[in-house]
Amino acid sequence: MLALPAWLSALAGAAVVVGLRLLVLPLLDPKLWQWRALLLGSAMLLAWRYMIWRFTDTVAPLGWTADALFSWGFAILEALTVLSSTFAFLILSRVKERSLEADRHRDWWKPGPAPQVDIFIATYNEQLEVLERTIVGAKAIGYPALRIFILDDGRRDWLRAACERHGVGYLIRPDNAHAKAGNINHALRLRAGDPDAPDFIAVLDADFVPHIDFVERVLALFHAHDVGLVQTPQHFFNPDPIQHNLGISSAYPDEQRHFFDNVEPSRDAWGIAVCCGTSSMVRVRAVEAIGGFPTESVTEDFLLTLRLSENGWRTVYLNEPLTEGLAPEGLQEYIVQRGRWCLGMMQIVRNVYSPFGDNRLGFRQRLSIFDSLLYWSTTFPFRLASLICPLLYWWGGVTVVNASVTDILVYYLPYYLAVMIVLNWLSKGLFIAILNDVAQLVAAWPITRAVALGLLTPGPHKFSVTAKGGDRTKVVVQWPLMMPFLLLFALTVGGLIVPLTSDFIFNHTTAAGDGMAIVMFWTIYNLFVLLVAIAACIEKPRPNRPQRQIVEPVTLLMAGQEQRGWLVNLGVGGARVSGVSDLQPGMTGVLRLPIIGDIEARIIAPTQDGYRIGFAPTAEQRDRIIARLHTASAAPGTNQGNIALMIRELARALTR
């Protein structure tokens, strides 16, 4: 009887994992904690089995050598990422959904009067087009005891006039102390003295539009008197820079979907849901009890959760699409935003709530802080190290992982497959190899720098507000962001080519045996990651006024003829209509839209099945269009991954 090759026998563990995925996982309910705990726990057992093997069989002997320094350093960093994953998987083992609770307690205050709710829209430098969406959306909310206030830290006269036109409050302050938190605190103090002082405050960023049922649904969870804050997810009506620049927005969700759709409901199950700033509502009495919104960190939202918890108030999470916002449109803004989040977390750990410090936080909140600390301080440095380690081998002969192909198949492959399969089972396919690495890589260096800055220096630290809006109609190559990836790509390609022409390097690579095969695979994988990261740095044009897909019958009156067709896309400045014909660019007439009314329209250009149409709605029609586009109770964008479609879209983007 012929013996199987060693590498084929080594695939047995991976085959078991894949078999379970195909045969068992489709039968299990990912909402049940028993299955979640079993599968996540099994994945972590494989992870720690892998790490034990890493430290016992793959690192260089201890000593003052380059091999020892880099192999032990990388293994320790990898172990810390596995530790971070362990805490994350522990949190993910439970999940809580509160929609039924919100249904049961919809009008908990009756027969008394409805609580007074204020919506605070904090703004600094956003354009009217961005703010107008949010104002119109807030005005569309049907809650009876509601007031809307724009908190303008930019002190702009044109915004004051716009607020008067829309009939909403406008508040400014003499300085910009403590940024957004200071702005909200100033408004709270002003409103506290009014006869209709609020019982609850909903906080919206300038670019987040509330849906019509936002206040009603969120307010329902305040039936419990110890709930101090309710957070809802952030959804985005435009693709983030990675989705857009790679052309994969219909197949790959925005980078924050996993946190809001999976992590926050799990944190809520453990009692450690966190405030994320916008799209939240807070009980005024709870905020007053802690002295207002905290100002010791640039991420006042996470700190607010901790301060409330320390004083006996709970933060809960309602996982319903009740707002939708504008994701950062440029890669630089995307990176700045994440760097600020990281810096704020490090400020909290260093200056306010160390997970090991002397404070009144409970064990679960300390675990929450430690989990966040590990995530920011290990995930992104590890991504950088994973690119650099193969270069140490090709250019310096340093072996970071000394292992055979068979052992990699036995220890690493089952662990990797188990983690990816379980996470995708929980998240509806949000984890796709290479793309997840790219999403981390583009911000890896700024975040690593922010970790060091926040932990090692006392501050104060400057930060930038994420810019939104502006002209995005041109191709922009982000050379400062791309250059490090180009350099790493060149060094990686050179590492593959130089051994063919250099006897010195060729000798040390051929002597490595199986180790060279591992580094070769690692190198090729890195090349794909870097190639996609480079492509992500080329910013493609975006329309200044993005349109949304809305399919419904419409009537077009042009040149004395009435034609019936179908509305395909709708925006505040134009639309796309199919099913009409015999029209020429420049022709003018009327587009009759349901709910909106008759709008003067002009043919812009033909499409494959109709025409692009521009129009100039009246102020009232413009408000109706904005409300139609952004206030319906539905989640915009893509909420699950489609790997086959993603591969096609990515291949198309990379070959254009």
C-alpha positions as CSV (number, residue, x, y, z in Angstrom):
1,M,0.0,0.0,0.0
2,L,1.4,3.4,-1.0
3,A,2.0,5.9,1.7
4,L,0.5,9.3,1.2
5,P,3.0,12.2,0.8
6,A,3.7,14.0,4.1
7,W,2.2,17.3,2.8
8,L,-1.0,15.5,1.8
9,S,-1.4,13.9,5.2
10,A,-0.8,17.3,6.8
11,L,-3.9,18.6,5.1
12,A,-6.1,16.4,7.2
13,G,-6.8,19.1,9.8
14,A,-7.6,21.7,7.2
15,A,-9.9,19.2,5.5
16,V,-11.8,18.7,8.7
17,V,-12.3,22.4,9.2
18,V,-13.5,22.9,5.6
19,G,-15.8,19.9,5.9
20,L,-17.4,21.3,9.0
21,R,-17.9,24.6,7.2
22,L,-19.7,22.9,4.3
23,L,-21.7,20.3,6.2
24,V,-22.4,21.7,9.6
25,L,-22.3,25.5,9.7
26,P,-25.3,26.0,7.3
27,L,-27.4,24.1,9.9
28,L,-26.5,26.3,12.9
29,D,-28.0,29.5,14.0
30,P,-25.3,32.2,14.5
31,K,-27.5,34.0,17.1
32,L,-27.3,31.1,19.6
33,W,-24.6,31.7,22.1
34,Q,-23.9,27.9,22.5
35,W,-22.8,27.5,18.8
36,R,-21.0,30.8,18.9
37,A,-19.0,29.9,22.0
38,L,-18.2,26.4,20.7
39,L,-17.0,27.5,17.3
40,L,-15.1,30.6,18.4
41,G,-13.6,28.6,21.3
42,S,-12.5,25.9,18.9
43,A,-10.9,28.5,16.6
44,M,-9.0,29.9,19.6
45,L,-7.7,26.5,20.6
46,L,-6.3,26.1,17.2
47,A,-4.8,29.5,17.4
48,W,-3.0,28.8,20.7
49,R,-1.9,25.4,19.4
50,Y,-0.3,27.2,16.5
51,M,1.4,29.7,18.9
52,I,2.8,27.0,21.1
53,W,4.3,25.4,18.0
54,R,5.6,28.8,16.9
55,F,7.6,29.3,20.1
56,T,8.8,25.7,20.5
57,D,9.7,24.9,16.9
58,T,10.1,27.9,14.6
59,V,12.1,30.6,16.4
60,A,15.9,30.9,16.5
61,P,17.9,29.9,19.6
62,L,18.2,32.8,22.0
63,G,21.2,34.8,21.5
64,W,22.5,38.2,20.3
65,T,21.9,37.4,16.6
66,A,19.7,39.0,14.0
67,D,17.8,35.7,13.6
68,A,17.0,35.5,17.3
69,L,16.1,39.2,17.6
70,F,13.7,39.3,14.6
71,S,12.2,35.8,15.0
72,W,11.4,36.2,18.7
73,G,10.2,39.8,18.2
74,F,7.9,38.8,15.4
75,A,6.6,35.7,17.3
76,I,5.9,37.9,20.4
77,L,4.0,40.4,18.3
78,E,2.1,37.6,16.7
79,A,1.2,36.1,20.1
80,L,-0.1,39.5,21.2
81,T,-2.4,39.6,18.1
82,V,-3.7,36.2,19.0
83,L,-4.3,37.4,22.6
84,S,-6.2,40.3,21.2
85,S,-8.2,37.9,19.0
86,T,-8.9,35.8,22.1
87,F,-10.5,38.7,23.9
88,A,-12.4,39.7,20.8
89,F,-13.7,36.1,20.3
90,L,-14.7,35.9,24.0
91,I,-16.8,39.1,23.4
92,L,-18.3,37.7,20.2
93,S,-19.4,34.5,21.9
94,R,-22.7,36.3,22.9
95,V,-25.0,38.6,21.1
96,K,-28.0,40.8,22.1
97,E,-30.6,42.3,19.8
98,R,-33.0,44.9,21.3
99,S,-35.6,45.4,18.6
100,L,-38.3,43.5,20.4
101,E,-37.6,45.4,23.5
102,A,-38.0,48.7,21.7
103,D,-41.3,47.4,20.3
104,R,-42.6,46.5,23.7
105,H,-41.7,49.9,25.3
106,R,-42.5,52.2,22.5
107,D,-44.6,54.7,24.5
108,W,-43.3,53.9,28.0
109,W,-43.9,57.5,29.3
110,K,-47.7,57.3,28.7
111,P,-50.1,58.4,30.0
112,G,-47.8,61.3,30.9
113,P,-46.4,63.8,28.4
114,A,-43.8,62.9,25.9
115,P,-40.3,63.6,27.1
116,Q,-38.6,66.6,25.6
117,V,-35.9,65.6,23.1
118,D,-33.3,67.9,21.6
119,I,-31.2,67.0,18.5
120,F,-27.7,68.5,18.7
121,I,-26.0,68.7,15.3
122,A,-22.3,69.6,16.0
123,T,-20.5,71.3,13.1
124,Y,-17.2,73.0,12.5
125,N,-16.3,73.4,8.8
126,E,-18.8,71.4,6.8
127,Q,-20.4,72.8,3.7
128,L,-24.1,73.7,3.5
129,E,-24.8,70.7,1.1
130,V,-23.6,68.4,3.8
131,L,-25.4,70.1,6.7
132,E,-28.6,70.5,4.7
133,R,-29.2,66.8,4.4
134,T,-29.0,66.4,8.2
135,I,-31.2,69.4,8.9
136,V,-33.9,68.2,6.5
137,G,-33.7,64.7,7.9
138,A,-34.1,65.9,11.5
139,K,-37.1,68.1,10.5
140,A,-38.8,65.0,8.9
141,I,-38.9,63.2,12.3
142,G,-42.5,63.0,13.5
143,Y,-41.8,63.0,17.3
144,P,-44.1,65.6,19.0
145,A,-41.7,67.1,21.6
146,L,-38.6,67.7,19.5
147,R,-36.3,70.7,19.0
148,I,-33.3,70.8,16.6
149,F,-30.2,72.9,17.2
150,I,-27.1,73.5,15.0
151,L,-24.0,73.9,17.2
152,D,-21.7,76.0,15.0
153,D,-18.1,76.0,16.1
154,G,-17.3,77.8,12.9
155,R,-19.5,80.8,13.7
156,R,-20.7,81.3,10.1
157,D,-23.3,83.9,9.2
158,W,-24.5,81.9,6.2
159,L,-25.2,78.9,8.4
160,R,-27.2,81.2,10.8
161,A,-29.3,82.3,7.8
162,A,-29.8,78.7,6.7
163,C,-31.0,77.7,10.2
164,E,-33.5,80.6,10.2
165,R,-34.7,79.5,6.8
166,H,-35.3,76.0,8.0
167,G,-36.7,77.0,11.3
168,V,-34.1,75.3,13.5
169,G,-32.1,76.6,16.5
170,Y,-28.6,78.0,16.0
171,L,-26.0,78.2,18.8
172,I,-22.5,79.4,18.9
173,R,-19.9,80.0,21.7
174,P,-17.0,82.4,22.1
175,D,-14.3,79.8,21.7
176,N,-13.6,76.3,20.5
177,A,-12.3,74.8,23.8
178,H,-12.5,71.0,24.0
179,A,-13.8,70.7,20.4
180,K,-17.0,68.7,20.0
181,A,-17.4,67.8,23.6
182,G,-17.0,71.5,24.6
183,N,-19.5,72.5,22.0
184,I,-22.1,70.0,23.3
185,N,-21.5,71.1,26.9
186,H,-22.0,74.7,26.0
187,A,-25.3,73.9,24.3
188,L,-26.4,71.8,27.3
189,R,-25.8,74.7,29.7
190,L,-27.8,77.1,27.6
191,R,-30.7,74.7,27.2
192,A,-30.8,73.8,30.9
193,G,-32.2,77.3,31.7
194,D,-35.0,77.2,29.1
195,P,-38.6,76.4,30.0
196,D,-38.6,73.5,27.6
197,A,-35.2,72.1,28.8
198,P,-34.6,68.7,27.3
199,D,-34.9,65.3,29.0
200,F,-32.8,63.6,26.3
201,I,-30.2,64.8,23.9
202,A,-29.6,63.1,20.5
203,V,-26.2,63.7,19.1
204,L,-25.6,63.8,15.3
205,D,-22.5,64.6,13.4
206,A,-23.0,67.2,10.7
207,D,-23.1,64.6,7.9
208,F,-25.4,62.0,9.6
209,V,-29.1,62.1,8.5
210,P,-31.6,60.6,10.9
211,H,-34.4,58.4,9.6
212,I,-37.9,59.4,10.4
213,D,-38.2,56.8,13.3
214,F,-34.8,57.6,14.9
215,V,-36.1,59.3,18.0
216,E,-39.1,57.0,18.5
217,R,-37.0,53.8,18.3
218,V,-34.1,55.0,20.4
219,L,-36.2,56.7,23.1
220,A,-38.0,53.4,23.7
221,L,-34.9,51.9,25.3
222,F,-34.8,54.5,28.0
223,H,-37.8,52.8,29.7
224,A,-35.1,51.3,32.1
225,H,-34.2,54.1,34.5
226,D,-30.5,53.1,34.7
227,V,-29.9,53.5,30.9
228,G,-27.9,56.6,30.4
229,L,-27.1,56.3,26.7
230,V,-28.4,54.4,23.7
231,Q,-26.1,54.0,20.7
232,T,-27.3,53.0,17.2
233,P,-25.1,51.8,14.2
234,Q,-23.6,54.1,11.7
235,H,-24.5,53.3,8.1
236,F,-23.1,55.2,5.0
237,F,-24.9,56.2,1.8
238,N,-21.5,56.5,0.0
239,P,-18.7,54.0,-0.4
240,D,-15.6,54.6,1.8
241,P,-12.3,55.3,0.0
242,I,-11.2,51.7,-0.2
243,Q,-14.5,50.5,-1.6
244,H,-14.7,53.4,-4.1
245,N,-11.1,53.5,-5.3
246,L,-11.0,49.7,-5.9
247,G,-14.5,49.7,-7.5
248,I,-15.9,47.0,-5.1
249,S,-18.6,48.8,-3.2
250,S,-21.4,46.5,-4.5
251,A,-19.5,43.4,-3.3
252,Y,-17.5,44.5,-0.2
253,P,-19.0,46.3,2.7
254,D,-17.6,49.4,4.3
255,E,-14.8,48.8,6.8
256,Q,-17.0,49.6,9.9
257,R,-19.7,47.1,9.2
258,H,-18.2,44.3,11.3
259,F,-18.0,46.6,14.4
260,F,-21.5,47.9,14.1
261,D,-23.2,44.8,12.9
262,N,-21.4,42.2,15.1
263,V,-19.0,43.6,17.7
264,E,-21.4,46.2,19.2
265,P,-24.3,43.7,19.6
266,S,-21.9,41.3,21.3
267,R,-20.5,44.1,23.6
268,D,-24.1,44.9,24.5
269,A,-24.6,41.3,25.5
270,W,-21.7,41.6,28.0
271,G,-22.8,45.1,29.2
272,I,-19.9,46.9,27.6
273,A,-21.5,48.6,24.5
274,V,-19.7,51.8,23.8
275,C,-20.9,55.2,22.6
276,C,-19.6,56.1,19.1
277,G,-20.5,59.7,19.1
278,T,-23.0,60.3,16.3
279,S,-26.3,58.5,16.1
280,S,-26.6,58.2,19.9
281,M,-29.0,59.6,22.5
282,V,-28.2,60.4,26.1
283,R,-30.3,61.0,29.2
284,V,-29.6,64.6,30.3
285,R,-29.9,63.7,34.0
286,A,-27.1,61.1,33.5
287,V,-24.8,63.6,31.8
288,E,-25.4,66.2,34.4
289,A,-24.6,63.7,37.1
290,I,-21.1,63.2,35.6
291,G,-20.4,66.9,35.0
292,G,-21.1,67.0,31.3
293,F,-19.4,65.3,28.3
294,P,-15.8,64.4,29.3
295,T,-13.0,66.4,27.6
296,E,-9.9,64.5,28.6
297,S,-9.7,62.6,25.3
298,V,-10.2,63.5,21.6
299,T,-12.6,60.5,21.5
300,E,-15.1,61.8,24.1
301,D,-17.6,59.2,23.1
302,F,-15.8,56.1,24.5
303,L,-14.8,58.1,27.5
304,L,-18.4,59.1,28.0
305,T,-19.4,55.4,28.2
306,L,-16.8,54.8,30.9
307,R,-17.7,57.8,32.9
308,L,-21.4,56.9,32.8
309,S,-20.6,53.3,33.8
310,E,-18.4,54.4,36.7
311,N,-21.4,56.3,38.0
312,G,-23.9,53.5,37.6
313,W,-25.4,54.3,34.2
314,R,-25.7,51.7,31.4
315,T,-24.9,52.2,27.7
316,V,-27.1,49.9,25.5
317,Y,-27.1,49.3,21.7
318,L,-30.0,49.2,19.3
319,N,-28.9,47.5,16.1
320,E,-31.2,49.1,13.7
321,P,-30.4,51.4,10.7
322,L,-31.8,54.6,12.1
323,T,-29.3,57.1,10.6
324,E,-27.0,57.2,7.5
325,G,-24.0,59.3,7.0
326,L,-21.2,60.4,4.7
327,A,-18.2,58.1,4.9
328,P,-14.8,59.8,4.5
329,E,-14.5,60.4,0.8
330,G,-10.7,60.7,0.6
331,L,-8.1,58.2,1.7
332,Q,-6.2,60.9,3.7
333,E,-9.4,61.8,5.6
334,Y,-10.1,58.1,6.2
335,I,-6.6,57.6,7.8
336,V,-6.9,60.8,9.8
337,Q,-10.2,59.7,11.3
338,R,-8.8,56.3,12.4
339,G,-5.6,57.9,13.7
340,R,-7.8,60.2,15.9
341,W,-9.8,57.2,17.2
342,C,-6.6,55.4,18.1
343,L,-5.0,58.5,19.8
344,G,-8.1,59.1,21.8
345,M,-8.1,55.5,23.1
346,M,-4.4,55.8,24.1
347,Q,-5.2,59.1,25.9
348,I,-7.9,57.3,27.9
349,V,-5.6,54.5,28.8
350,R,-2.7,56.7,29.8
351,N,-4.5,59.6,31.5
352,V,-7.9,58.6,32.6
353,Y,-8.9,54.9,32.8
354,S,-6.0,52.4,32.7
355,P,-7.4,48.9,32.7
356,F,-5.1,48.2,35.6
357,G,-5.5,51.6,37.4
358,D,-7.2,52.7,40.5
359,N,-10.7,53.6,39.4
360,R,-14.3,52.5,40.1
361,L,-14.8,50.6,36.8
362,G,-16.0,47.0,37.0
363,F,-14.1,44.0,35.6
364,R,-16.0,44.0,32.3
365,Q,-15.3,47.6,31.6
366,R,-11.7,47.1,32.3
367,L,-11.8,44.1,29.9
368,S,-13.4,46.4,27.3
369,I,-10.5,48.9,27.6
370,F,-7.9,46.2,27.5
371,D,-9.5,44.7,24.4
372,S,-9.4,48.0,22.7
373,L,-5.8,48.7,23.8
374,L,-4.7,45.4,22.4
375,Y,-6.5,45.9,19.1
376,W,-4.9,49.2,18.4
377,S,-1.5,48.4,19.6
378,T,-1.0,45.0,18.0
379,T,-3.1,44.6,14.9
380,F,-1.5,47.5,12.9
381,P,2.2,47.0,13.9
382,F,1.7,43.3,13.1
383,R,0.5,44.2,9.6
384,L,3.6,46.3,9.0
385,A,5.9,43.5,10.4
386,S,4.3,41.0,8.1
387,L,5.4,43.0,5.1
388,I,9.0,43.6,6.4
389,C,9.9,40.1,7.6
390,P,10.2,38.4,4.2
391,L,12.5,41.3,3.1
392,L,14.8,40.5,6.0
393,Y,15.2,37.0,4.5
394,W,15.7,38.1,0.9
395,W,18.0,40.9,1.5
396,G,19.8,39.9,4.7
397,G,19.5,36.2,5.1
398,V,17.5,36.5,8.3
399,T,15.1,33.7,9.0
400,V,12.1,34.9,10.9
401,V,10.0,31.7,10.7
402,N,12.0,28.5,10.5
403,A,9.5,25.8,9.6
404,S,8.7,23.2,7.0
405,V,5.8,23.2,4.6
406,T,4.3,20.2,6.3
407,D,4.3,21.9,9.7
408,I,2.7,25.0,8.2
409,L,0.0,22.8,6.8
410,V,-0.5,21.1,10.1
411,Y,-0.5,24.1,12.5
412,Y,-1.1,27.3,10.6
413,L,-3.6,26.4,7.9
414,P,-6.3,24.8,10.2
415,Y,-6.0,27.8,12.5
416,Y,-6.3,30.4,9.7
417,L,-9.2,28.6,8.0
418,A,-11.0,28.1,11.3
419,V,-10.8,31.8,12.2
420,M,-11.8,33.0,8.7
421,I,-14.7,30.5,8.4
422,V,-16.1,31.2,11.9
423,L,-15.9,35.0,11.5
424,N,-17.6,34.9,8.1
425,W,-20.3,32.6,9.5
426,L,-21.0,35.2,12.2
427,S,-20.7,38.3,9.9
428,K,-22.3,37.3,6.6
429,G,-19.0,37.1,4.7
430,L,-17.4,40.4,5.8
431,F,-13.9,38.9,6.0
432,I,-12.1,38.5,2.7
433,A,-8.3,37.8,2.5
434,I,-6.1,40.5,1.1
435,L,-8.9,43.2,1.4
436,N,-9.0,43.0,5.1
437,D,-5.2,43.3,5.2
438,V,-5.3,46.3,2.9
439,A,-7.9,48.0,5.0
440,Q,-5.5,47.7,8.0
441,L,-2.4,48.4,6.0
442,V,-3.3,51.8,4.6
443,A,-3.6,53.3,8.1
444,A,-1.0,51.0,9.8
445,W,1.8,53.5,10.1
446,P,-0.3,56.5,11.3
447,I,-2.0,54.3,13.8
448,T,1.2,52.8,15.1
449,R,2.6,56.3,15.5
450,A,-0.6,57.4,17.3
451,V,-0.2,54.4,19.7
452,A,3.3,55.5,20.6
453,L,2.3,59.2,20.8
454,G,-0.7,58.6,23.0
455,L,0.9,56.1,25.4
456,L,4.4,57.7,25.7
457,T,3.6,61.4,25.8
458,P,1.3,63.3,28.2
459,G,-0.2,65.7,25.6
460,P,-2.1,67.8,24.8
461,H,-2.2,66.3,21.3
462,K,-3.4,68.1,18.2
463,F,-5.9,66.4,15.9
464,S,-7.7,67.2,12.7
465,V,-11.4,67.1,12.1
466,T,-12.4,64.7,9.3
467,A,-13.1,66.8,6.2
468,K,-16.4,66.0,4.3
469,G,-17.7,67.2,1.1
470,G,-15.8,69.4,-1.4
471,D,-14.9,68.8,-5.1
472,R,-14.2,65.1,-5.7
473,T,-14.6,65.1,-9.4
474,K,-11.0,64.6,-10.4
475,V,-8.5,61.7,-10.2
476,V,-6.1,62.3,-7.3
477,V,-3.0,60.1,-6.7
478,Q,-2.2,60.2,-3.0
479,W,1.6,60.1,-3.6
480,P,2.6,60.5,0.1
481,L,0.5,57.5,1.0
482,M,1.5,55.5,-2.0
483,M,5.2,56.0,-1.9
484,P,5.9,53.6,1.1
485,F,3.9,50.9,-0.6
486,L,5.7,51.4,-3.9
487,L,9.0,51.2,-2.1
488,L,8.0,48.0,-0.3
489,F,6.7,46.6,-3.5
490,A,10.0,47.3,-5.3
491,L,12.0,45.8,-2.5
492,T,9.7,42.7,-2.5
493,V,10.0,42.2,-6.2
494,G,13.7,42.8,-6.0
495,G,13.9,40.1,-3.3
496,L,12.5,37.6,-5.7
497,I,14.7,38.7,-8.6
498,V,18.1,39.3,-7.0
499,P,18.7,35.6,-6.0
500,L,18.7,34.8,-9.7
501,T,21.7,37.1,-10.2
502,S,23.5,37.1,-6.9
503,D,25.6,34.1,-5.8
504,F,25.6,35.3,-2.2
505,I,21.9,35.6,-1.8
506,F,21.3,32.5,-4.0
507,N,23.4,30.4,-1.6
508,H,21.5,31.4,1.5
509,T,18.1,30.9,-0.1
510,T,18.8,27.5,-1.6
511,A,20.3,26.3,1.7
512,A,17.0,27.2,3.5
513,G,15.1,24.3,2.0
514,D,11.4,24.4,3.0
515,G,11.9,27.7,4.6
516,M,12.4,29.3,1.2
517,A,9.1,27.9,0.0
518,I,7.3,29.4,3.0
519,V,9.0,32.8,2.5
520,M,8.2,32.6,-1.3
521,F,4.5,32.1,-0.6
522,W,4.6,34.8,2.1
523,T,6.3,37.2,-0.4
524,I,3.8,36.5,-3.2
525,Y,0.9,37.1,-0.9
526,N,2.5,40.4,0.2
527,L,2.8,41.5,-3.4
528,F,-0.9,41.1,-3.9
529,V,-1.6,43.1,-0.7
530,L,0.8,45.8,-1.8
531,L,-0.6,45.9,-5.3
532,V,-4.1,46.4,-4.0
533,A,-2.9,49.0,-1.4
534,I,-1.2,51.0,-4.2
535,A,-4.4,50.9,-6.3
536,A,-6.4,52.1,-3.3
537,C,-4.2,55.2,-3.2
538,I,-5.5,56.3,-6.6
539,E,-8.6,58.3,-5.8
540,K,-11.3,58.0,-8.5
541,P,-13.7,60.8,-9.2
542,R,-17.0,60.9,-7.3
543,P,-20.0,62.9,-8.2
544,N,-20.5,66.0,-6.1
545,R,-24.1,65.0,-5.5
546,P,-24.3,61.2,-5.3
547,Q,-27.5,59.6,-6.6
548,R,-29.4,56.8,-4.9
549,Q,-31.1,53.9,-6.7
550,I,-34.9,54.4,-6.6
551,V,-37.0,52.4,-9.1
552,E,-40.5,53.7,-9.7
553,P,-42.7,54.9,-12.6
554,V,-42.3,58.6,-13.7
555,T,-43.6,60.8,-16.4
556,L,-41.5,63.0,-18.7
557,L,-43.0,66.0,-20.6
558,M,-40.6,67.1,-23.4
559,A,-41.3,68.8,-26.7
560,G,-45.0,68.7,-26.2
561,Q,-45.0,64.9,-25.8
562,E,-45.7,62.9,-22.6
563,Q,-43.6,59.8,-22.1
564,R,-43.9,57.3,-19.3
565,G,-40.7,55.7,-18.1
566,W,-38.9,54.4,-15.0
567,L,-36.8,56.4,-12.5
568,V,-33.6,54.5,-12.0
569,N,-31.4,56.9,-9.9
570,L,-32.4,60.1,-8.0
571,G,-30.3,62.9,-6.6
572,V,-30.9,66.4,-5.4
573,G,-29.6,67.8,-8.8
574,G,-30.5,65.1,-11.3
575,A,-31.8,61.7,-12.1
576,R,-31.5,58.8,-14.5
577,V,-34.6,57.6,-16.3
578,S,-35.1,54.6,-18.5
579,G,-37.8,53.6,-21.0
580,V,-38.1,56.9,-22.8
581,S,-36.7,57.7,-26.3
582,D,-36.3,60.3,-29.1
583,L,-34.8,63.0,-26.9
584,Q,-31.7,65.1,-27.5
585,P,-29.2,66.6,-25.0
586,G,-30.2,70.2,-24.2
587,M,-34.0,69.6,-24.5
588,T,-36.0,71.1,-21.6
589,G,-39.3,70.1,-20.1
590,V,-40.8,68.7,-16.9
591,L,-40.1,65.6,-14.9
592,R,-43.1,64.5,-12.9
593,L,-41.9,62.6,-9.7
594,P,-44.2,60.9,-7.2
595,I,-44.3,62.8,-3.9
596,I,-41.8,65.5,-5.2
597,G,-44.0,67.0,-7.9
598,D,-43.2,68.6,-11.3
599,I,-39.6,69.7,-11.7
600,E,-38.2,71.7,-14.6
601,A,-35.7,69.3,-16.2
602,R,-33.1,69.2,-19.0
603,I,-31.7,66.3,-20.9
604,I,-27.9,65.9,-20.1
605,A,-26.9,62.8,-22.1
606,P,-28.2,59.5,-23.3
607,T,-27.6,56.2,-21.5
608,Q,-27.9,52.6,-22.7
609,D,-31.6,52.5,-21.7
610,G,-32.6,56.1,-21.3
611,Y,-31.2,59.5,-20.3
612,R,-29.4,61.4,-17.6
613,I,-31.5,64.4,-16.6
614,G,-30.5,67.5,-14.7
615,F,-33.0,69.7,-12.8
616,A,-33.2,72.6,-10.5
617,P,-35.8,71.9,-7.8
618,T,-37.4,74.6,-5.7
619,A,-36.3,74.8,-2.0
620,E,-39.4,72.8,-1.0
621,Q,-38.8,70.2,-3.7
622,R,-35.1,69.9,-2.7
623,D,-36.1,69.2,0.9
624,R,-38.6,66.5,-0.3
625,I,-35.9,64.9,-2.4
626,I,-33.4,64.8,0.5
627,A,-36.0,63.3,2.8
628,R,-36.9,60.8,0.1
629,L,-33.3,59.8,-0.3
630,H,-32.1,59.6,3.2
631,T,-34.8,59.2,5.9
632,A,-36.5,55.9,5.0
633,S,-36.0,53.1,7.5
634,A,-33.6,50.9,5.6
635,A,-29.8,50.3,5.6
636,P,-28.0,51.9,2.7
637,G,-25.0,50.3,1.0
638,T,-23.7,46.7,1.1
639,N,-24.1,44.7,4.3
640,Q,-22.5,41.4,3.3
641,G,-19.6,40.2,1.3
642,N,-19.8,38.5,-2.1
643,I,-16.3,37.1,-2.8
644,A,-17.1,36.1,-6.4
645,L,-18.4,39.5,-7.4
646,M,-15.6,41.2,-5.4
647,I,-12.9,39.3,-7.4
648,R,-14.6,40.3,-10.7
649,E,-14.8,44.0,-9.7
650,L,-11.3,44.1,-8.2
651,A,-9.8,42.5,-11.4
652,R,-11.7,45.0,-13.5
653,A,-10.4,47.9,-11.3
654,L,-6.7,46.7,-11.4
655,T,-6.7,46.1,-15.2
656,R,-8.2,49.4,-16.3
